């Protein structure tokens, strides 16, 4: 599903990712953990090309792109790869002037060119899936943070991506609201949705993830099953990081 080879990303003179190799299998969940500034979010943003890698190769679905001098992708290449991915951000990013349903419909109509009737039917079904069908006419300011994040998940799913990417989806939420979002994510994982999740929620990772990776200083230091990474890490740096986490 996703194959990343020798991926580098620099911002000016600062090298953020330093030769990342990663494979994510179809229907599986991979969690990315690591300290702040380690490159986790940059890696996630490179997968759907919100950040363009400096060099390396990314394969998502049926699309493979190579980056480096003389091989930068075209805008069409970027759009084609992004069609395979859905992104759920830390800050929700809902359109404040649109209702919950309109937020879920918008991309379907403007990007997928679905009719409004088809987009509405799909949107209502997805809102029901995340437990918010009764909030279809509400605006974002009328929703809790957990509800807004569940709408964001429904919006991402409406585009029917091959993989969902989550960037710390519960970090801005209190524990009760975070639990609402994590339940939806667990349901998706159990249904076989391919997901890559940047998170500090170790309990979520151990419950649903097939693979866990630890990134520090732009280097993938540890990779394996959640049990291996969390219970028996090979690297001292991983042990130190895990010892500081509450969850």
N, C-alpha and C positions, 0 to 999 in steps of 0.2 A: 504493500500500500504506500508506505513512505520509506524512501531510502536516501540517506544523506551521506555524502562522501567528501572528506577532506574540506570541510566548510570553514571558511575564514570570513570575518567581518571586522572592518576597521572604520573608525570615525576619525578622520584626519590622521594624526600620528598614533592614536590610541587603538590598539588591537583588542577587540572585545571577544571574538571567537577565534580559537586557535586550533583549527584542524579537527572539527567535530565529525565523527562517524556514528551514524545511528540508523537503526531499522525499526519500523513500526509495522506490525502485521495487521492485516485486515481483521476487523472485529475485535481488536484488543485495545486496552487502555494502557498508555504509558504516562507515568508521572515524572515530572522534572523537579528536583529539589536542589537547593543550594542557597548560599548566603546572598544578601542584597549586593547588587553590582557584579554578580558572578557571570552574567550573560544569559540567564534563563529566558528572560523576556525577549532579548534580542534573537535568540535561537528560535523561539516561537514565531516572532514576527518575520523572520527569514523564511520560514516554511511557507507562509502565504504571501511573501514578497511585499509586506509593508515596509520591510527593510531589504534592500538589494545586497546580497552577499558580495564580498570583495572577490572571492574565488571559491571554487568547489562545484559540486553537483547536487541538485535536488530532484528527486523523482517523487511525484505525487499522483496516484491513480495511473492514468495512461500518459502523463506528461512528464518529460525529463528536460531540465534546463541546466546548462553549464555556464558558469560565471568566471570572469577573469578578463585579462587584457584581450580585446578583440572579439569577445564572445558574449557581450552583454545582450540580454533578451530584449525583444521588441515589446512594445506596449500590448500587442496582440498576444504574445507569449505569456505575459504576466496575467492578462485577463483570463486566458484559457486555464492556467494553473489555478488561479483563485476560484474558478468555478468548482473546483474539487474540495475547497475548504470553507468552513464557517468559523468565524472568530467571535468569542465571547470575552468581552473586556472586563477589567476590574471595575470600571466606572459606568457600566450599563450602556451609555451612549444612545439612549432612546431619543427620538425626536419629541421635544416637549410640547409642540403644538399639535401633535397627532394623538388620537386615541390609541389604546392598547392594540386593538384590532388593526387600525391603520398602520401602525408600526410594523406589524407582522405581514401586512399585505404589500407594503411599499416596494420592497425589493422584487417580489414576485411579479408585480405589474411592470416596473420600470426596467428590470434586468432580464427576467425570464419571459416577459411579454405575455403573461397569463391574463385572461380576462378578469375583470373585477369580481365577477361572480365566482369564478374558479378560485381566485386568490382568497376571497372571503370564506368560502367553504373550507379551504385548506387551513386558513388562519384560525378559524373557530375550532377546528379539530386539534390543532397544535396547542391552542390555549387551554382546551379541555385536558390535553395530555399533561400539561404542566400545572393543572389545577386552578386555572384562572379564567375559564370561559365566562363566568359571571361578571368579570371585570373588563369585558371586551369594549365597553363604552367609556371606561375610565381613562383619564389622562395620567401621565407619569407622576405628576405631583400628588395625585390622589392615592398612590400606591406606596407600600413600604419598600425599603431597599431590597428585601428578599423577593418581593413580588416583581419589582422592576427587573431584577436579574433573571427571573424565570421567563419574563416576557422576552428578554434579550436572547435567551436560549431558544425560545419558540421562533423568534425572528431568524436566528441562524439556521435552524432546522428547516424553515420554510423554503430555503434555497436548495434543499436536498443535496447537501455536500457529501463527499465521500468520507471526510474526516472533520471532526469538530475540535477546535483549538480553544483552550481555556487559559486565560492569564489571571491567575490569582482570583478566581471568581467570587470567593467569599471573604476576602481580606478586609473589605469595607463594611462587613456586616457583623452584628452581634451574634452570639452563639445560636440563639433561637432562629433567627432569620437565615443564618448560614445553613442550619440543618434542613430548612425547606429546599434550598438550592441543591445541597448535596444529595438529598433524596431523589430529586429529578435526575441528577447526573448518575447516580447509582442505577436507577431504572434504565437509563440509556445504555449504560455499560452492560447490564444484564441482557438487554435486547440485542447486543452485538454491534453497537455503534462504535466505530473507530474513533478514539479520542486521545489527544495529547494535552496534559493538564499540568500547568505550573502551579504548585501548591505547597503549603506547609502543613496541610492536614494529613498527618501520618495515618490516622485511623481510616480515613477515606482511601488512602493509597493501599493500605493493607487489606481492606475489604474488597476492593474492586479491580485494582491494577494487575496487569499481567507482567509489567516491566517497570522498574524504577531506575532512574539515572540521577547521579549526583554531579553537578557542574560547579567548578570553582575556578576563578581566574580565567574563564573562557575555555577551560579544558574539561572534557568528560572524564572524570576520575574513576567513577564507579558505575557499573551497569549490571543488572541482574534482576531476579525476582524480588518483590518487596521483602519477602522473608530473608533472603540472602543479604540484601542491601541494609535493611533496618536492624536485623538481628545479628548478623555476622559480617559486617563490612570489612573489606580487605585493607582499606587505607585509613591511616590514623586521622587524616583530615576529615574523613566522613564520620568517624567515631566522635570526634570533637564536636562537629556540627550537630549531630543527632543528640548528643548529650545535653545540648542547650535548648532543645525544643520541648514545649509543654505537651504537645499533642503528637 
